[in-house]
Amino acid sequence: MTKPILELRHVVTKVNRNTPEELTLLKDLNLTINEGDFITILGSNGAGKSTLFNTIAGNLTIDSGDILLRGESIANESEERRTRFLSRVFQDPKLGTAPRMTVAENLLLATKRGEHRHLAPRHLNQHMAEFKEMTSGMGNGLNERLTTPTGSLSGGQRQALSFLMATLKKPDILLLDEHTAALDPKTSQELMTATNDRIIAQNLTCLMITHHLDDALKYGNRLIVISDGKITYDVSGEEKQQLTQEKLYSFFSDLQE
Amino acid sequence: MTFGLGVSAIGQGLLWATLGLGLFLTFRILDFPDMTVEGTFPMGAAACVAAINNGINPIWATLIAIGVGMLCGLATGLLYTKGRIPILLAGILVMTAAYSVNLRIMHGRSNLTLLDKPSLLKLPIFAHSPMYFDSVFLGFTVIVILTLVLIYFLQTDLGQAFIATGDNEKMARSLGIKTDNMKIMGLMVSNGVIGLGGALVAQNDGYADVNMGIGVIVIALASIIIGEVAFGELTMNQRLVAVTLGSILYRFVLLIVLKLGFNTNDLKLFSSVVLALCMMVPVFRDMFNLKRVWKRGISTHD
């Protein structure tokens, strides 16, 4: 029996409140995410995909409605506090890693996600073997560069590292915001495969924004479409497996009419 | 005579290196220029000298200077993070306010001397050291302790979170690091160290002056940047040591300038010129590389 891990109830998110530029980005959005869901998210630019992530992660506060984690409201929790249960990977490879710190140092930071950090020695060397093993699983030479500052890694290696950092300490919710979009097609596919393997192996609950219809269809057990601040399409299980690109295309063209 | 001046330059370099180390935490790690130091440095000096004049033990007086420095850092940190005032302006606000506070600390006088009062340099352990060596011994002791403390701190979980905040704030927040607190902490520690620097320099010079803060940010930056230019690519721990060596080198540059016949009034001009030249080293390096490329372009390849 799957149970809801995260629920968004009648969520309204506005930006530039009380100014002439006020915009309502999420308009009474409802979404129930079950434990183990791997949801791919489609939607045109400006539909509210990133706003949804920023609302879940706490970068944006909601104007009405509620966000529940296992039945408890987290709507008033800060961004830092929500990292106890949530991690994310950004689209821009520069955003996910600290450029002047080494690969191992970045990984070590991620082992303490959402925890208090004290004046205790970090014990980097004790983690090296574990980090070596973990990075070699990505198959892109990251394991050879544990003591390299991340600023001198390739974009693909950086995104692979960001992804590892996000899943190193198992999150209740993983948010992937087009994390392969800035990479070349081959690297992008490699990272997508590694992502899928790790999500399945760890049984992670994940939301993934993508612009690739193939990826949206191929991965995950559920697919949602966001348009104009609402969820306009939501399929899962059998129904999702039978979905084709043509059907999705026709759905999108219906939307635009 | 020249030997004495050399020793004195090393002593000065070691005492002033505290400023470089303090500013390193904000300028290089948090990656912003903190102008507060121009108010914190004289405040550390004033608080220390005033405390000693009131009969307080020099060790306690020096700790008081660290404390007032940390308060200045706290003020700037709150204005910057909670008040959302740009860091440069927040620092200037606190620095300006500190000027009035410093005059209060010194009972309205712009200058307060130690005269025959005790100081850290007159502690019994330095009693038999030759001329100028007292400041070398004191500076060396303080710098060794301070550098070791900073090395330890930066290798802790908290220190790593602090470094990450300066390196990539968005990432730091997404890992649950409270970046505002890290910035406030960094400003407090940095200004505490600079308050210490003020206390040491005042005890060495024998007085505190309300204007002694003018241009100290340039001196602190010079130690950091001369160290970087002279020693190149280094690890974090080596960089901390390079700051002290940079500070000593800088004192020798000033010594040479004075030997060339310029007077002490010209020193601030030279400080700025030296710092500007050091900061432009990458530009010069590119220009020279370009020349080599041109040369290679016109040379024959036979």
Interface residues (C-beta under 8 A of the other chain):
Chain A: A57 E79 E80 R81 T83 R84 S87 R88 F90 K94 L95 G96 T97 A98 P99 R100 M101 E105 L108 L109 A110 K112 R113 G114 E115 R117 H118 L119 A120 P121 R122 M165
Chain B: Y152 F153 Q155 T156 D157 L158 G159 Q160 A161 I163 A164 D167 N168 K170 M171 A172 R173 S174 L175 G176 I177 K178
